[in-house]
Structure formats: C-alpha cells, structure tokens
Amino acid sequence: MKVFRSTAVVLALTTGLLALPAHAEVVQQNASGDPMYTADAPKAFSMVGDLLIARPLLIGATVLGAGLFVVSLPFTAAGGNIGEAGHALVVEPGKSAFVRCLGCTTSGYRRD
C-alpha cells in the first residue's frame, strides 16, 4: 500500500509540474497597462511555485538522469549516441534547474 501511495503522489506531482508551462501566457501588457508584468518579468506566485516545487524536482531529475546515464553508458556507447543521451538525461534538466530565471518558462541567459 505504501508503494502505491508513493507512486500516486509522484505521478500527481509530475503531472502538475508538466502542466505548469501550459498555464503560462505570453502577454505584452496586463489589464492595468503596466508593462512590468510581462512574460519576461514573471509574477510572484510563479516565482514561489518555481522555487518550492519545480526547482527541487528538476534538481532531482538531474541527479536521477545522471545515474541513469551512467547505467545506460555501455548501451549508448555501443549505439554511438553518448552525447545525445547525456544531453537528454543530464544537460536539459540541469539547464532548466540552474540556468532558467526564477519563474520563467524558457531556459538560458537573456541576451540584451
């Protein structure tokens, strides 16, 4: 029963995390006309949700992906796609966890 409950909680949290970008709107100005609240400047609740929910899960996904990458290394070496596997399992979650701004939906540095 404990395994079922743990699995259900992980699936619920993962589904909620995957649905977060679907709720993000790209709006140039809000109803008040203040350009401060745009997609480049996320609101406070987006930042709090990102800090408390998304970042710990993404860091966990990076660690889990690194472990899976090491386990799958003999098979990916035989298949010749070590770089692709490393990028998908380690780099992408790490980039989303450590490079993305707090509350943003896209990763990477802003280049002005």
Order of alpha helices (4+ residues) and beta strands (2+ residues): alpha-alpha-alpha-alpha-alpha
